[in-house]
Every structure is written in structure tokens, then in C-alpha cells.
């Protein structure tokens, strides 16, 4: 079914984002801007159960039926988890004769923070015995050097059948320059191996670099059966509920796509969760008239940091999932192991925080599930930053358990008070995140002081003021529902697809040859628009050129200009902004990419009415760096537009807790967001 089977901008749209602990749901009435939100426990053994339970919750709250839905959007970590946990299908790789060791050779480098002498290369995702060769050869430029020997393909098919593989990745040498042999191999294998998932690099990543192209194709193949089964289960549950709406899934590039596109290339969803949050943050900031932001998404295990300039989400093709580089277009962000569940430990009289996490079970000691390690959440409890109950009062915190694990594991070994130990835990956590923020800002030529910090996720608003002070940032924006922002991002996301073609041979910019390639890519994009029934006014195309100086090993993406000079000037400017210099070397064009987007019109939330600051719910002793003092706790949902909350204060709501530090003031924007400013 086309993903716009009804209307492109539907009246009722529901978004479901499934995390490791909770599933977040948002239902939007696009005609009025009204929104209903809910959280429900995730069901790891069958995520579709939590998916449908959450949908039914918000439908009940809104008083509508599933049949009234015109759009269902979903962010899932199914593909990500399968890759990280090595639980993909039994996969084989078919490659060109003589190149079966490409995956094993990989790249001659080690991870940035690994020890040169102790690092061990991880086992490849496909063992050597399941890598098969076919006789053929395409040369550089796409020239056929040796015709495909179809008998060798049949021999490989027989071997694959004997090995009982569940998925096959086909990646032939230089197939990006001439895909004829690769497509024929796929055709023959599909005929010989019915029921086996088969994919090829031409459909996944038709670009140069054999290792990255082979790896992306293998990872895509390994998750195809699992993702396809999961999508089918979701569609069955929606059908049982009488929902006829199309299902759209979040991609790593910050856009959504229909189920057929995801079945073909499920690896496109590998980093979709963090991408949805970034899209939501951009939408919230735009409603406040802010376009330059740094987002910090802090969950239970990790923190994702992204810089947005002039409201535009930048993409990269140098992402990683676990141990593996994944060169598919994805939102350019940095991820570190820092979250509410990050474990603090003392070793050799040195305090460290993360990257290991207590997870959902047992979780922090404060959750009362038997946790024995001190975590970041426990540090917040000891300092009084969290109220005594979360999730609208339905989840009580065990204050004594938090104090005990911080005292026994951290304070006593270091000779500190529990409060000093807790502040030390948060200081290390915050400084780890500041390093990541500098990676996406200072290291790329941006001054973080020129940006607004947007903390979100379940733990983000607890750290907003502290991070801003360390960075010298004077304004912090906290969304109306920070812990549910990924679901909100799904509602705001555009439909997106990328159409890429590597030049047969990288070389100087040839405007005529480039325009011919761009014309073909735009034709593919228009066909995709037609398939998805995207109305003409919502269609948008952007052409990008991936370029480098001769001798470099990586490319920079810039807009494709009307002339060779314009494109090269844009590349030099981008290179200078990123590295601070340009080389006296020829410029090479490597790849052209057309980015297609079906725009979703923004829906401003209903404006909050003005009102006075209400009385606090209660007072609670909080141990601030300046000293302990009774601090008011406010119900954030009771705050009206224009209300100014002076720090120190704590704001509590269903999905998170916000800390307003001394010296800061929080003002409620008409959109519902909080704008925090610091006194000079």
C-alpha cells in the first residue's frame, strides 16, 4: 500500500517509539494541534504488544477508534538490537572471485580510544565458511573484464542451500559502477533459493570502498528476515484493530519511509531512535523562533549529542553501530555511554562513571529492584534533585537504597560524604558529555555559546543547567514533553529517501557528466514520489556532491552547484570550516546524491493561556553546590504561558524532572516549552 493511501497530511496521526524500558506514544490531531501522550512498559520478547497497547491507550484518551487514524508512525530499535547483539539471521556473502577476504582484512586502523597493544579485531559478522565467490570481473569505470559465469552462481546456490542460510548478501567488485552482474546474481539466487532473503549492494550502498559496501550489505541482509517479520506482525495487529492507515517507519536519516522500502533496506533504521529525537527538538525550537541548537538526548544508558545550524539536520555517512562502520546516510551525532543508569565505581582510588549501565533491571538502586551499584540516578536522589515519586506518583523511589549504594561504593572508599560523592558522580557525567558537545561544535568550527542547549530524554532536563554552565551557554530550552520527544519527532518527520550514484572513476568535476547522473537520480526520486503519492507542493529535491582533495580518504558533502567553479568553491569553504585549511591539490568528485523529501507541514501546538505562578506542590531539601536549602517543587503541567520560575526549583511531570539551578530562571513559552536563562 502506498504510504499516503489517504492524505499526505492526515488529521489523526499516532507515533510510537519503543525503548528498552518504556514505549512512548503520541497522538496528534493535525486539524486542531491537540495531542495526547502516554507511556507504557516495553515488552522485549514481543515489542508489537507494547506498540498496540500504547496505541489503544491514546485512542481511548482521545475518544476515537483505530479506524479514524490516517497515519501510524513508528521508531524501532529491532534492527539496531539485532546488530548489537549479533542475533541476525544466518547470513552468507557472495562476492567476486579473489575477494572473499575483504571483510576479514577490513581497515588498517583501530578504534580511537582502544589500546594499540591489547585491541583484538572483533569477529566478522559472516564467518569465512559462508563467504562464496563467483567468477566475474568488473573493472574501474564499469568496464566488463570477465563475463559472469552463471555456472559458478549455480554452484554457489547449491552450497548455500546445503548450509541452510536464511539471508544472502551479494556484493561484487565495482558493482557501483556497473550493477549488471550483481543484479543477475541476485536474480539467479532468488530463483534457486525461494524463501531466503537476498539483498545486494546496488540496493543498499552503491558507492566506492569495498569493505564498507560489503559490510553494509551483510548487515542489511542479516536483519532482513527479523525486521520483515516484525513489520508483518505490526500490520497484523493494526488490521485486527481495524486500522487501515499506512505504517511509516523512522530512518537513521531523520525521515520516515514506507514498509516496502524498509523491508528492502532495514539497515536504514539502525540509528532511527536518536534521529527522531533530533527532528522533534528542531520542531520544538522552531516554535520558539530558535534555529541554532545543540541537542542532548540523555536516556538510561547513553547520551546522543547533535548540533543543528539554521534549523538543518546534517547527515553523515561515517556512522557506526556497535563495532561496525555503517556508511548509510544518518543524522550526524555523537553517542557516549552516559545516562541515568550509568554505573559509578571506584578503582585504584579513582572515580569513574559509565559506560556500563545498570539497565532497566535491576536498574538504579532507587527503583527498588535490587540494584547494588551506584548510578547517576542514585546520585540525583541523594542530592534531592528528584521528587520522592516519578511517573505521576505511580513509581516511588527508595531514598535509603540510593544513599546506601552511594555511601558504600563511592563515598566510603574515597573518604567523602554521600553528598560530596554524589556531586562527584554528576561532575564526571557532565564533563563526559561536555567533551562530546565539543566534538560536534568546537572541533567543527562552531562556538557552543552561540547555540541554545536543548536537553531531553528522561534524564536530560536534570543536567541542562549544569551542562550549559560548563559550556558557557546562556539559554536552555526544555521541550514540553522531553521524555516523549522521540515520539513527537516522528509526528514532525518528513518522508525521505536518498538516491546515490558513485562516479565510475573519481576525478575532476565534469559538469555535463554530473548533470546527466543527477538527471537519472532525480528521475528515480520522482518515481519514488509517485509511488508514495506525495503531492507536488510537498515535494523537495536537493542534490549533494561528495568531494575530496586528491589523496584523501574521506569526502565532504556540499551542494551541487550550477557550475564546476561554484561546487569547488563550496567544497573549499566546507573544508576550511571543518579543518581550518585547504590543500594545494586537485579536487575530486566521488559521489552524487539526490535527497528527496516529502515535507510535513508543521502543526503549532495550541497556545497556552497566560496565568500566574501557582503555589509549589511541596518543598524538598536539595544539596546544591552552594549549600543545602529547601527548594520548591512545581507541577510543570500547572504552569501557564509567561510564568517565570526562579531557581533554585524543581519541576516534575509524567516523563521527566527538570532542575532549575540557582542563578537561572525558567519562563514558560506560549508553545509550552521552557526557556531557561542565566543571570549575568
C-alpha positions in Angstrom: 0.0 0.0 0.0 1.4 3.5 -0.7 2.3 5.2 2.5 0.0 8.1 1.6 -3.0 5.9 0.8 -5.4 8.5 2.3 -4.0 12.0 2.5 -0.4 13.2 2.9 -1.1 15.4 5.9 -3.6 13.2 7.8 -5.9 14.5 10.5 -5.1 11.9 13.2 -1.6 10.6 13.3 -0.2 8.4 16.0 3.5 7.9 16.7 5.0 5.0 18.7 8.7 5.0 19.9 9.8 1.8 21.6 12.7 2.0 24.0 14.3 -0.7 26.2 12.3 0.2 29.3 9.3 2.2 28.2 7.2 2.7 25.0 6.2 6.3 24.3 3.1 7.2 22.4 1.8 10.5 21.0 -1.5 11.0 19.1 -1.9 14.3 17.2 -5.0 15.9 15.7 -3.4 17.9 12.9 -6.6 19.9 12.4 -6.5 21.4 15.9 -3.0 20.7 17.2 -4.4 18.8 20.2 -2.1 16.0 21.4 -2.5 13.0 23.7 0.5 11.3 25.3 1.1 8.0 27.1 3.9 5.7 28.4 3.6 2.0 28.8 6.2 -0.6 29.7 8.0 -2.2 26.8 7.7 -5.9 26.1 11.2 -7.0 24.8 10.0 -10.5 23.8 7.3 -9.0 21.6 7.6 -5.3 21.0 4.4 -5.3 18.9 2.4 -5.9 22.1 3.6 -2.7 23.7 3.1 -1.0 20.4 -0.6 -1.8 20.2 -1.2 -1.4 23.9 0.1 2.2 23.7 -1.9 3.0 20.6 -5.1 1.8 22.3 -4.3 3.9 25.4 -4.1 7.2 23.5 -7.1 6.3 21.3 -9.1 5.7 24.4 -8.0 9.0 25.9 -8.9 10.9 22.7 -12.2 9.0 22.3 -11.6 7.9 18.7 -11.2 4.5 17.1 -8.3 2.9 15.2 -10.2 3.3 12.0 -10.0 7.1 12.4 -6.2 7.0 12.1 -4.8 8.2 8.8 -1.1 7.7 9.7 0.8 5.4 12.0 4.5 6.3 12.6 7.0 4.1 14.4 10.5 4.3 15.6 12.1 0.9 16.4 15.4 -0.5 17.6 14.7 -4.0 16.2 17.5 -3.8 13.6 19.9 -2.0 15.9 19.5 -4.6 18.6 19.9 -7.5 16.2 23.2 -6.0 15.0 24.5 -5.1 18.5 23.6 -8.4 20.0 24.6 -10.4 16.9 21.2 -12.0 16.7 20.6 -11.6 13.0 19.7 -14.3 10.5 22.2 -16.9 9.4 23.8 -14.9 6.6 26.2 -15.7 3.7 28.2 -13.3 1.5 28.6 -13.8 -2.3 31.5 -11.8 -3.8 33.8 -11.6 -6.8 36.4 -14.4 -7.1 39.6 -13.5 -5.3 37.9 -11.1 -2.8 36.5 -13.4 -0.2 38.8 -11.8 2.5 37.6 -8.2 2.1 35.6 -8.4 5.4 38.4 -10.0 7.3 41.1 -7.5 6.1 38.8 -4.5 6.9 40.6 -1.3 7.6 44.2 -1.0 9.0 43.2 1.1 12.0 41.8 0.6 15.5 39.0 2.4 17.4 40.0 5.8 18.5 40.1 5.1 22.2 41.3 1.5 22.0 44.7 0.3 23.3 47.1 -0.3 20.4 48.6 -3.3 22.1 45.5 -5.0 23.6 42.8 -4.4 21.0 41.5 -7.5 19.3 39.7 -7.3 16.0 36.1 -8.4 16.5 34.8 -11.5 14.7 33.3 -10.7 11.4 29.5 -10.8 11.0 29.9 -13.6 8.4 32.3 -16.5 9.1 34.7 -17.5 6.3 32.9 -20.7 5.5 29.8 -18.8 4.5 31.6 -16.5 2.1 31.4 -17.7 -1.5 32.9 -16.4 -4.8 31.5 -16.2 -8.3 33.6 -15.9 -11.4 33.2 -12.4 -13.0 35.0 -9.1 -13.0 34.0 -5.5 -13.4 36.9 -3.1 -13.7 37.1 0.6 -12.6 34.9 2.7 -14.7 32.4 -0.1 -15.0 34.1 -1.9 -17.9 33.5 -5.7 -18.0 36.8 -7.5 -17.8 35.3 -11.0 -17.4 31.8 -12.1 -18.1 29.7 -13.6 -15.3 30.0 -17.4 -15.2 26.4 -18.4 -14.4 27.5 -22.0 -13.7 29.6 -20.6 -10.8 26.5 -18.9 -9.4 24.6 -22.2 -9.6 27.4 -23.9 -7.7 27.2 -21.2 -5.0 23.5 -21.6 -4.8 23.8 -25.3 -4.2 26.4 -24.6 -1.4 24.1 -22.0 0.2 21.2 -24.4 0.2 23.4 -27.1 1.9 24.4 -24.5 4.6 20.8 -23.7 5.2 21.4 -20.0 5.2 18.5 -17.6 5.9 19.8 -14.5 4.2 22.4 -13.7 1.4 24.3 -10.5 0.7 25.7 -10.0 -2.8 28.5 -7.6 -3.2 30.6 -7.7 -6.3 33.7 -5.7 -7.1 32.9 -2.3 -8.6 29.2 -3.0 -8.8 28.5 0.6 -8.1 30.0 1.5 -11.5 28.2 -1.3 -13.3 25.5 -3.3 -11.5 24.6 -5.7 -14.3 26.5 -8.8 -12.9 25.3 -8.2 -9.4 21.7 -7.9 -10.4 21.9 -11.1 -12.4 23.4 -13.0 -9.5 20.5 -11.9 -7.3 18.1 -13.0 -10.0 19.6 -16.5 -10.2 19.9 -16.9 -6.4 16.3 -15.9 -5.8 15.2 -18.5 -8.3 17.3 -21.2 -6.7 16.7 -20.2 -3.0 13.0 -19.5 -2.5 12.2 -18.2 1.0 15.7 -16.9 1.5 16.2 -13.1 2.0 18.6 -11.8 -0.7 19.9 -8.3 -1.0 22.7 -6.7 -3.0 25.0 -3.6 -2.6 23.2 -1.9 -5.5 20.1 -1.7 -3.4 21.8 -0.8 -0.2 25.0 1.3 -0.7 26.1 1.7 -4.4 29.3 3.6 -3.6 33.1 3.1 -3.5 35.0 1.3 -0.8 34.6 -2.5 -0.8 34.9 -3.1 2.9 32.2 -0.6 3.9 29.9 -1.5 1.0 30.3 -5.3 1.8 29.7 -4.7 5.5 26.6 -2.6 5.0 25.1 -5.2 2.6 25.9 -8.0 5.0 24.3 -6.2 8.0 21.3 -5.4 5.9 20.9 -9.0 4.9 21.2 -10.2 8.4 18.4 -8.1 9.7 16.0 -8.5 6.8 14.1 -11.6 8.0 13.7 -10.3 11.5 12.6 -6.8 10.5 10.2 -8.2 7.8 8.6 -10.5 10.4 8.3 -7.6 12.9 6.7 -5.3 10.3 4.2 -8.1 9.3 3.3 -8.6 13.0 2.6 -4.8 13.4 0.5 -4.7 10.3 -1.5 -7.7 11.5 -2.2 -6.1 14.9 -3.2 -2.8 13.1 -5.5 -4.8 10.8 -7.1 -6.6 13.8 -7.8 -3.2 15.3 -9.5 -2.1 12.1 -6.8 0.5 11.4 -6.4 0.9 7.6 -3.8 3.6 7.9 -0.3 3.3 6.3 2.6 2.4 8.6 5.7 4.5 8.3 9.0 3.8 10.0 11.7 6.1 11.1 15.1 6.0 9.3 18.5 7.0 10.5 18.5 10.0 8.2 15.7 11.7 10.2 12.9 10.9 7.8 10.2 8.2 7.6 9.6 5.7 4.9 7.0 3.1 3.9 7.2 -0.5 4.9 8.3 -1.8 1.4 11.4 0.5 1.5 12.3 -0.7 5.0 11.8 -4.4 4.1 14.3 -3.9 1.2 16.8 -1.9 3.3 16.1 -2.4 7.0 19.6 -1.2 7.9 18.3 2.3 7.2 16.6 2.1 10.6 19.7 1.2 12.6 20.0 4.6 14.3 16.4 5.8 13.9 15.6 6.3 17.6 18.1 9.2 18.2 17.2 10.6 14.8 13.6 11.0 15.8 14.5 13.0 18.9 16.6 15.4 16.9 13.8 16.0 14.5 11.5 16.7 17.5 13.9 19.1 19.0 14.2 21.1 15.8 10.4 21.3 15.6 10.1 22.5 19.2 12.9 25.1 18.8 11.3 26.4 15.6 8.1 27.0 17.5 10.1 29.3 19.8 11.8 31.1 16.9 15.2 29.3 17.6 17.2 27.7 14.8 20.7 27.2 16.2 20.6 24.4 18.8 22.7 21.7 20.4 20.6 18.7 21.4 21.5 16.4 24.3 19.3 13.3 24.5 20.1 11.5 27.8 18.4 8.2 28.4 19.1 5.4 30.8 22.2 4.1 29.0 23.6 6.6 26.6 23.6 10.3 25.6 23.2 11.4 22.0 24.5 14.9 21.1 23.8 16.7 17.8 24.4 20.3 16.5 21.8 21.9 14.4 22.7 25.1 12.4 19.9 27.2 10.9 17.4 24.5 11.6 19.0 22.0 9.2 19.8 18.5 10.4 23.2 17.5 8.9 23.8 13.9 7.7 26.9 11.8 7.8 27.9 8.5 6.1 30.6 7.8 8.7 28.3 6.4 11.4 28.8 3.2 13.5 26.6 0.6 15.0 28.5 -1.3 17.7 31.8 -2.4 16.3 30.8 -1.8 12.7 31.0 1.3 10.4 27.7 1.7 8.6 28.1 4.1 5.7 24.4 4.8 5.2 23.1 8.4 5.5 22.3 9.1 9.1 21.9 12.1 11.4 25.3 13.4 12.3 25.6 12.9 16.1 28.0 11.7 18.7 26.9 9.0 21.2 28.6 8.3 24.5 27.9 5.8 27.4 26.4 8.4 29.8 22.8 8.0 31.1 20.7 7.8 34.2 21.6 4.2 34.7 25.4 4.7 34.2 27.3 2.9 36.9 29.8 4.8 39.1 32.7 2.9 40.5 35.9 3.4 42.4 39.1 1.6 41.2 42.6 2.4 42.4 41.1 5.4 44.3 39.8 6.8 41.1 36.1 7.5 40.4 34.7 6.7 37.0 31.2 6.9 35.6 29.9 4.7 32.7 29.9 3.5 30.1 28.4 0.4 31.8 24.8 0.7 32.8 22.5 -0.9 35.3 19.9 -1.2 32.6 16.2 -1.5 33.2 16.6 -4.5 35.6 17.9 -4.3 38.2 18.4 -0.6 37.3 19.4 2.1 39.9 19.0 1.1 43.5 16.4 3.8 43.8 14.0 1.8 41.6 13.7 -0.9 44.3 14.5 -3.8 42.0 17.6 -5.0 43.9 20.2 -2.8 42.3 23.5 -2.8 44.2 25.6 -0.4 42.1 25.7 3.4 42.5 24.3 5.1 39.4 23.8 8.6 38.2 20.1 8.4 39.1 21.1 7.4 42.7 23.3 10.4 42.8 20.4 12.7 41.9 18.3 11.0 44.6 21.0 11.6 47.3 21.2 15.2 46.3 17.4 15.7 46.4 17.2 16.6 42.7 14.4 14.0 42.2 11.0 14.0 43.9 10.2 11.0 46.0 7.9 9.5 43.3 8.1 9.5 39.5 5.7 8.8 36.6 2.9 11.0 38.1 3.3 9.4 41.6 3.0 5.8 40.4 6.7 4.9 41.0 8.1 5.6 44.4 11.9 6.0 44.8 13.8 4.2 47.5 15.9 7.0 49.0 17.6 4.8 51.6 18.8 2.3 49.0 20.3 5.1 46.9 22.1 6.6 49.9 23.4 3.2 50.9 24.9 2.3 47.5 26.5 5.7 47.1 27.9 5.6 50.6 29.2 2.0 50.4 30.5 2.1 46.8 31.8 5.6 46.4 31.8 7.9 49.5 33.4 5.5 52.0 36.3 4.4 49.6 37.1 8.0 48.8 36.6 9.4 52.3 33.7 11.7 51.2 30.3 12.4 52.5 27.4 10.9 50.5 26.5 14.3 49.1 30.1 15.0 48.0 30.3 11.6 46.4 27.0 12.3 44.5 28.2 15.6 43.3 31.4 14.0 42.1 29.4 11.4 40.1 27.4 14.1 38.4 30.5 16.2 37.7 32.2 13.4 35.9 29.0 12.6 34.0 28.6 16.2 32.9 32.2 16.6 31.9 32.0 13.5 29.8 29.0 15.0 27.9 30.7 18.3 27.6 33.6 16.6 25.7 31.0 15.1 23.3 29.4 18.5 22.8 32.8 20.0 22.0 33.3 17.2 19.4 30.2 18.3 17.4 30.9 22.0 18.0 34.4 23.3 18.7 36.1 20.6 16.7 34.0 21.6 13.7 34.4 25.3 13.9 31.3 26.2 16.0 31.2 28.1 19.3 28.7 26.4 21.6 28.0 29.8 23.2 26.2 30.8 20.0 23.7 28.0 20.4 20.7 27.1 22.6 21.1 23.9 24.5 18.1 21.5 24.2 18.3 18.7 26.8 15.7 16.0 26.5 15.1 12.3 27.2 14.2 11.0 30.6 17.3 12.4 32.2 18.2 15.3 30.0 16.5 18.2 31.9 18.2 17.1 35.1 21.6 18.1 33.5 20.6 21.1 31.3 21.7 23.9 33.6 25.0 22.2 34.7 26.0 21.4 31.1 25.1 25.0 30.0 27.3 26.5 32.7 30.3 24.3 31.8 29.9 25.3 28.1 29.3 29.0 28.7 25.8 28.7 27.2 23.3 31.2 28.5 20.0 29.8 27.2 18.5 26.3 27.6 15.2 25.1 26.0 13.4 22.2 27.6 10.6 20.8 25.4 7.1 20.4 26.8 7.4 16.6 26.9 11.2 16.0 27.0 10.9 12.3 27.7 8.5 11.7 24.8 10.3 13.9 22.3 11.2 10.9 20.0 7.5 10.2 19.5 6.9 13.9 18.8 9.7 13.8 16.3 8.0 11.0 14.4 4.9 13.2 14.0 7.1 16.1 12.7 9.3 14.0 10.4 9.2 14.3 6.6 9.2 11.4 4.3 12.7 10.9 3.0 14.8 8.9 0.6 18.3 9.2 -0.8 19.3 8.2 -4.4 23.1 7.8 -4.7 25.5 7.0 -7.5 29.2 6.9 -7.3 31.1 8.1 -10.3 32.7 5.2 -12.2 36.1 6.8 -11.5 36.6 9.7 -9.1 38.1 12.7 -10.8 37.7 16.4 -11.6 34.2 17.8 -11.7 32.7 17.3 -15.1 29.6 19.4 -15.1 28.0 17.8 -18.1 28.6 14.2 -16.9 27.5 15.2 -13.4 24.2 16.7 -14.7 23.4 13.5 -16.6 23.9 11.5 -13.4 21.8 14.0 -11.4 19.0 13.8 -14.1 18.9 10.0 -13.7 18.8 10.3 -9.9 16.0 12.9 -10.0 14.0 10.6 -12.2 14.3 7.9 -9.6 13.3 10.4 -6.9 10.2 11.5 -8.9 9.2 7.8 -9.3 9.5 7.4 -5.5 7.3 10.5 -5.0 4.7 9.0 -7.3 4.8 5.6 -5.6 4.3 7.3 -2.2 1.7 9.6 -3.6 3.4 12.7 -2.3 1.6 15.8 -3.5 3.5 18.2 -5.7 3.6 21.1 -3.3 5.3 18.9 -0.6 8.0 17.5 -2.9 11.5 18.8 -2.4 14.8 17.7 -4.0 18.3 18.6 -3.0 21.5 17.5 -4.8 24.7 16.9 -2.9 28.2 16.3 -4.1 30.6 14.2 -2.1 34.1 15.6 -2.8 37.7 15.4 -1.6 41.2 16.5 -2.4 43.3 14.0 -4.4 44.9 11.6 -1.9 42.3 12.0 0.9 40.4 9.0 2.2 37.1 10.7 3.1 34.6 13.0 1.4 32.7 16.1 2.4 29.2 16.7 1.2 28.3 20.1 -0.4 25.5 21.4 -2.5 25.9 20.6 -6.2 26.3 24.0 -8.0 25.3 25.3 -11.4 29.0 25.3 -12.4 32.2 23.5 -11.6 33.6 26.6 -10.0 30.6 27.0 -7.7 30.8 23.4 -6.5 34.5 23.5 -5.9 34.2 26.9 -4.1 31.6 25.3 -1.8 33.9 22.4 -1.1 36.9 24.6 -0.2 34.7 26.6 2.1 33.4 23.5 3.8 36.9 22.0 4.1 38.1 25.3 5.7 35.2 25.3 8.2 35.9 21.7 9.2 39.7 21.6 9.2 40.9 25.2 9.0 42.8 24.9 5.8 42.7 23.8 2.1 45.2 21.7 0.2 47.1 22.6 -2.9 45.8 19.5 -4.6 43.3 18.7 -7.3 39.6 18.4 -6.2 37.8 15.1 -7.0 34.1 14.4 -7.3 33.4 10.9 -5.9 29.6 10.6 -5.4 26.4 12.4 -6.3 23.4 12.1 -4.1 19.8 13.4 -4.6 17.9 13.8 -1.3 14.1 13.6 -1.8 11.8 14.8 0.9 8.0 14.8 1.2 7.5 17.8 3.6 5.2 17.5 6.5 3.6 20.9 7.3 4.3 21.9 10.9 1.4 22.0 13.3 1.8 24.6 16.0 0.6 23.3 19.4 -2.4 25.1 21.0 -1.0 28.2 22.7 -1.0 28.1 26.5 -3.1 30.8 28.1 -1.4 33.3 30.5 -1.6 32.9 34.2 0.2 33.4 37.5 2.8 31.2 39.1 0.9 28.6 41.2 1.9 27.6 44.7 4.5 24.8 44.7 3.4 21.2 45.4 5.9 20.9 48.2 9.3 21.9 49.5 12.2 19.5 49.5 15.8 19.8 50.8 18.2 19.8 47.9 22.0 19.8 48.3 23.2 22.4 45.8 26.9 23.2 45.3 26.3 26.5 47.1 24.8 24.7 50.1 21.7 22.8 51.2 18.3 24.6 51.1 14.6 23.9 51.0 13.6 24.0 47.3 10.1 24.3 45.8 8.8 21.6 43.6 6.2 22.6 41.0 3.9 20.6 38.8 5.0 21.7 35.3 1.6 20.9 33.8 0.1 23.6 36.1 2.3 26.4 34.7 0.8 28.9 32.3 2.4 30.9 29.5 4.6 33.7 30.8 5.1 32.2 34.2 8.6 32.7 35.4 10.1 30.2 37.9 13.2 31.5 39.6 15.9 29.0 40.5 16.5 27.0 42.6 13.4 25.0 41.8 12.4 21.5 40.6 9.6 20.9 38.0 8.0 17.5 37.9 5.9 15.9 35.2 5.0 12.5 33.9 8.0 11.9 31.7 10.9 13.7 33.4 12.1 16.0 36.1 13.7 19.4 35.3 16.2 21.1 37.6 16.3 24.9 37.6 19.7 25.7 39.3 20.4 28.8 41.4 21.0 31.8 39.2 18.7 30.5 36.4 15.1 31.5 35.6 12.7 29.4 33.7 9.9 31.1 31.7 7.1 29.2 30.0 6.8 29.9 26.3 3.3 30.0 24.7 4.2 26.8 22.9 4.6 25.0 26.2 8.4 24.9 26.1 10.6 26.2 29.0 13.2 28.8 28.2 15.9 28.9 30.9 18.2 31.9 31.0 21.1 32.6 33.3 21.8 35.8 35.2 24.9 37.6 34.1 
